[in-house]
Amino acid sequence: MTFTQQFLEEAGQIVTKIDTQAVDRLVALLAVTRGAGGRLFILGVGGSAGSRLKASVMEMTLDPRRGRELLFISQEIQPTE
C-alpha cells in the first residue's frame, strides 16, 4: 500500500467518526451568533492549520457591507534548545 493510499484510507475512517449532529448544532449556533451581530473569537497557538482556519473563517464570514469585525489571537511557539 502506498503512502497516499494509506493516508486516504485512514482519513476516510476518521471522517466516518465525525458526529454530524454536533457539527449541525455548531453551524446553527454560528448562524445565530452571526445573525445577532455577535462575535467569534478564535484562540490558537499558530501554525499553518491555525492560519488556514483563520483564512477560512474570514472567507466565510467577513462581509464588508455588514462591517463585521474579526479578531484572531494566536501565538507562535518557538522551540528552545
N, C-alpha and C positions, 0 to 999 in steps of 0.2 A: 504494500500500500504506500502510495506517495505521501509526502507531507501534506500536499493540498487536499488529497482525498481524506486523510485522517482529520485534518482541520475542519473541513466541511461536515464530515460525519459527526464530529464532536459538537460543532456549532449547532447542527440540527437537533441533536439530543438536548442541548441546553435550551434552545428556543421552545421546544415542546413542553418544558417545565415552567415556562412563564405563566403566572397567574393572570389570565386575561381579564378576569373580573376586577382584579386590583388595578390593572392598567386602565380599564374603563373608568373606575372611580377616580383615579388620579387625573385623567383627562377632563372629566366632568368638573372636578374641583378647580383645575386650572382655568377652565372656561368661565366658571362662576367668578373666580378671582379677577380675571381679566374684565369681565362684564361689569363688575362692581368698581372698576378702577383701582383694584388692589395692586400690590407689589409682589414681585417674585425675587427672592434673594437666593443666590446660589453661592455656596461656600465650597472651596476646594483647595487642594494642595498643588494645583497647577498641572503641568504635563500636557501632552498632546491630547489625551482624551478629554481633559477638562477644557482645553481650548476649543476643541471641536464642539463640545456640548454648549459652550457659550455662544459660538457662532450659530449653531442650530437654533438655539432659543431665540437669538436675535432675529434670525431669518423668519422664524415662525410668528414672532410676537411684536416686533418693533414696527409700528405703523406711524410714520411721521405726521400723518394727518390727525392722529389722536394725541400726539405729544407724549407718547409712552416714555417712561424712564426705566432704564435697566441699570442695575448696579451689580457688578461682579467683583467679589473679593477672593483673591487667591494668593497663595504664597508658594514660590518655588523653593523646594527644599534641596539644598546643595549638600552632597556627601562630604564628609570631612575625613581627613587622613588620620 
